[in-house]
Amino acid sequence: MQRMETMTGVILEINEKQILIRDEATNQEVVVHTCCVCNLAVGDRVHVLYSGRMTMSIPPQISAMRITRLNCRRS
């Protein structure tokens, strides 16, 4: 069985197939690759489910299996 990890953070930037978040646990910026950025906005707090694999690049990168919006900045 594959081990899953989670990360919670705030979205800093959104691009076509990725978001940049600030991880709440480490305060570092992380690029999150995803197939859909629909319904996400800068300032949203999100919970990311991923495989546990993270690149050693700067900033580190992960591939999301699921992104759940916890709250949003938009009214």
C-alpha angles and dihedrals in degrees: 000000000000117000115236127206132196133213128189122201150130122271112246100173138007126208132173098282104004145051131208114223136180106232110228094211097053103016089229127131115249130188110225116200114210138162093231134034092176116141093011125118138182107273095032115132109227140185113218124201112202141158096262092252116125129175120238091229125118107278097024117237134216134178115234122226090185136000119201120192108224096186136340137227093219118093 
